[in-house]
Amino acid sequence: METRRLFDEDAYVKDFQATVISIEPQSEASFVYDIVLDQTAFFPEEGGQSADTGRLGAGQVQDIQIKDGVITHQVLFEDSEKDLPKVGDMITGSIQWDRRYTNMQNHTGEHIFSGIVHSKFGFENVGFHLSDNSVTMDYNGMLTEEDVRFVEAQANAAIYENIEVRCEYPDRENLAQLDYRSKKELSGAIRIVTIPGVDVCACCAPHVHRTGEVGMLKVIGFQKYKGGTRLEIRCGWRALQHYRDMLEQLQRISQQLSAAIPQIPEYIERLMAENRRLAGELREVRGAEIARRMQEIPAGQNHVFIYAKDIDSHQMRQTVNELVKEHGGYCGVFSQTNVDNIAYIIGAASMDCREVGTTLKERFDAKGGGKAEMIQGAISGVDYDTIEQYLMGRYSS
Ligand SMILES: [Zn+2]
């Protein structure tokens, strides 16, 4: 027997009573039971929307699934012996309302947005996902930034008009005459959600009574996706939460920089320019240090390994090239790039550097590669003195 869908009749039912049709443990050791009721206000996972949560009797509802019209509640009973309902018992269900209501706000928001995209651009919403921390729609056509801004403005205008949202099951004759979205892939009684002048769409989910309840709709991201566009939105309470989170982060940055929020972009540009200038200065200082180090190396020394803190790969390679001109053996430059990592570049005029590479891999688990005349890589968790001692012991002449 199909479960009576109380959320179809009234999306605002928060608490309800129902009779237990069946109750089965999910497994012998489990405290989670599959419960079927004669009627329910819990919306199951359906049409891209995640299932409602809440309490059923003394249990915590963990998931709701629907199959062939039968809705199964997966319920956790901590103290199963005492609290477990029996077949035929009357039981009370309570939906976690704030979560469900914001799902309704976001789902109706999606209909408004998709209805406008459909009428303005002719694209379909081919993938909809609504969960606690994400609301995404995939349209089978490309929307530009300007298009998205246009639809967002139109959607919010429809919200402020506070239009009635009607959910009904039209008879076959009326249905045949209706032009609605999601016309394909549907069988059985079809529920049509109508927002006059904005959207007509087949949908099984609970919606708010009037568009004004959506509060606001904000697009927070969009990208090309499978030849079309993926959009992320926030509506209602979730839009407010998103605004709070963003503002909090901006305020934190503002405090750290001691700059008012509108001045942040300019301030960061200045910081980055200063950073580039300092990096250039540091490069010069390191370069002078390396030049001094190179002069200290006896002219006749065959293998040479030197260490410099924080130099970039360009500077490392330049130094190796200069060393190779003066010394016939392996010429290596090592540099600490972060606390735990030493990068290296090793070159040679007429020897195969891959031999040193293999040695470093075997001895220090080095990661890297290269060609006969030059190799590069990195070693983690070893200090430079250990590496140098080992290399000078092996390539001492
Ligand atoms: Zn829908």
Residues whose N, C-alpha, C, O or C-beta is under 5 A from the ligand:
A	BS01	ZN	A202 C203 A205
